[in-house]
């Protein structure tokens, strides 16, 4: 989907979803030069975001309690292994493998998250431990491949679409003024 279409959709619905924001960012990063129409669309989107005509949806309004349980278990197991060997293990790779083999436990409130944690401790502790152990074992036995892989990164800037659009306009539009 192109920038113009994404902006039109955001203006029509009144929302800029995280997926739409990521797609605009990707298009801006990969394009060697944007057209005048794309600049105008980005300017229109920025104005709509600033006036509240379009609302940027938050990235996450819920949590997967299983993620925190698995990551905690992986960190403790990895720390044990790394303290007794010269191997460095990737917590993200190991956690992702284990999480793909475990049921999600989503919650939207603290009460719901506490309920899911207790449920997991009672019913799923052994399964979590088994999957973490299996994940670590497979990680340690894997061959070194795709060294050019890049980890997924998150933007720490709360207004990342504004930041990206501003940077894009400043780098490509010679008469752009940031106020």
N, C-alpha and C positions, 0 to 999 in steps of 0.2 A: 504494500500500500504506500502510495506516495505522500509527501508532506502536505500537499494541497488537500488530498482526500482526508487525511487524518485531521487537519485543522477544520475542514468542513464538518466532519463528523463530531468533533468536540464542540463546535459552535452550535450544531443542531441538537445535541443531547445535553449540552451544558456541563459536560464532564470530560476531563482528561484522565484516562485510566493509566495505571502504571505501564501497561503494555503499549499504549499509544505513546507515552512519554519515552519509553525505551526505544521504540521504533523511530521516533523523530531524532533522538540522539544518535542512533545507529546511522540513519540516513545522512545526518549532518557530518558525522565523522568519516564516513566512507566516500562521500561525494567530493570530487576535486573542485567543483564549482557549482554553486546553486544558481538557478535561474532567477530572474527578477520576480516572477510570480511566486516562487518559493520563498524569497525574502519577504515579499509582501504578506504571504500567508503566515510566516513566522511572526512578523510584526503584529498582524491581526490577532494571532494566538496570544502573544505576550500582552497586548492591550486587554484582551478579554480576561486573561488570568488576573491582571492587576485590578480590573474593575469588578471582578467577581462574576462576570457574565459566564465564565467557565470556571469550574472548580476542579482543582487537581485532587484526585482521589488519593487517600493515604495508601501506602503500600501494603499495610497489614493491619487488619482490625481483629485478628484472631491469632492464636498460637497453636502450634502442634506440640503438646506436652511431650510426646514421644521424642522429639528432637532434643529437648534438654536432658531427658533421661539417658538417651543413647550417647550424646556428646559427653556427659559427665562420666559415664562408664568408660567410654573410649579414652578420655583424658587420663583417668586413673590407671588404666591398663597400659597405655602408651608410656606414661611416666615410669611405671615399673620396668618395662622392657628397655627403655632408653637409659635407665640408671644402671642396668646390668650388662649393657652391650654398647657397641659403637654405632648402632643403627638409628637413623632418624626416620620416624614414621609420620605420615601425613594424616592428621586428625580428620580433616575434611573428607578425604577419600575413604577412609575407614568408616566414618560415620554415615556417609551417603550410601555405601554398600549395605551396611546393616539396616539403615532406615528403609531402603527399598524392599526389604524382606520382612518388615514389621508393620503392624496396623497403625494407622495414624490415630492420634488422640487429640482432636481439636477442641478448643475452648474459646469462648468470647468474654468470659468473666473470670475473676480470681476464684470465685467459688467453684466454677466449672473446672478450672485448671487444677484446683486442689482435689476435686473429686476424681479427675482423670489420673492424677499422680497416685492417689491411694489405690485406685483400681489397678493401675499398672504394677504397683509394688506387690499387691496381693496376687494378681492373676498372671502377670506377664514378666516378672523378674527373671525367671529361668530362661524364657524365650529370648529376652533382651540379652542376657549374658551369653547364651549360645550363639546368637547372631553376631555379637561383637567379637567373640573369640574366633568364629569362622572368618569374619571380615579381616581381622588382624592376621590370621594364618594365611589367607589368600594374598593379602598385601605383601607379607614377607616373602612369599614364594613367586611373586609376579616378576616377569622380565621387565627390563627398562625399555619402554617404548614411548613413542611420541614425545620426545624431550621438548618439542616446541609448544606443548600444551600450555595454556594460560589459565590461571585460576579465575573464577568468577569474582568480580569485585563489586562492592556497593559504594554508591556515592555518599559521602558523609555530609554533603551540602543539602540542607532541607529544601532549598529552592533550586534543585539541580536543573530543572528545565529552564528556569530563568537564567541561571549561570551559563548553561550550554548555549542558549539562544544569544545571550549577550556576547559571549566569546565568539560565537560564529559570526554575528553581525560585525563585531569589531575587527575581526580578521579579514572579512570578505567585503565589507561595505566601507569604502574609504571615507564617506561623509557621515557615517553613523556617529551620533553623539550619545554617550551614556550620561544620564542625569539622575 
